[in-house]
Amino acid sequence: MKVVYDLKIPAELKAIKELLKPYGGRCAKIVDGKLEYQIKEEKEQEALQALKEKGLVD
């Protein structure tokens, strides 16, 4: 499934990809200040929590 979140702070795409890797996140890209990536539905909440802990999204 594809998810899109507004980024709170500028971030390096490589670091985001590494953060999402353990959750199966792939095809991450930043478009107009939004983070877009694909992830399996059952891992979506875990990945979102990791992004929140790093202060990248709300």
WOPE-V162728 format. One record per residue. N is the residue number from 0. SS is DSSP state (H for helix, E for strand, L for the rest). OMEGA is omega in whole degrees, 0 to 359 (none if undefined). BURIAL is + if it has 9 or more other ideal C-beta (glycine too) atoms within 8 Angstrom, else -. Layout:
N SS OMEGA BURIAL
N SS OMEGA BURIAL
This chain:
0 L 180 -
1 E 177 -
2 E 180 +
3 E 178 -
4 E 173 +
5 E 176 -
6 L 178 +
7 L 183 -
8 L 174 -
9 L 183 -
10 L 177 +
11 L 184 -
12 H 181 +
13 H 180 -
14 H 178 -
15 H 179 +
16 H 178 +
17 H 179 -
18 H 183 +
19 H 185 +
20 H 181 -
21 L 181 -
22 L 180 +
23 L 177 +
24 L 180 +
25 E 179 -
26 E 181 -
27 E 175 +
28 E 178 -
29 E 181 +
30 E 178 -
31 L 177 -
32 L 179 -
33 E 177 +
34 E 178 +
35 E 174 +
36 E 178 +
37 E 181 -
38 L 174 +
39 L 185 -
40 H 183 -
41 H 180 -
42 H 185 +
43 H 183 +
44 H 178 -
45 H 180 -
46 H 178 +
47 H 179 +
48 H 179 -
49 H 178 +
50 H 179 +
51 H 180 +
52 H 178 -
53 L 178 -
54 L 182 -
55 L 181 +
56 L 177 +
57 L none -
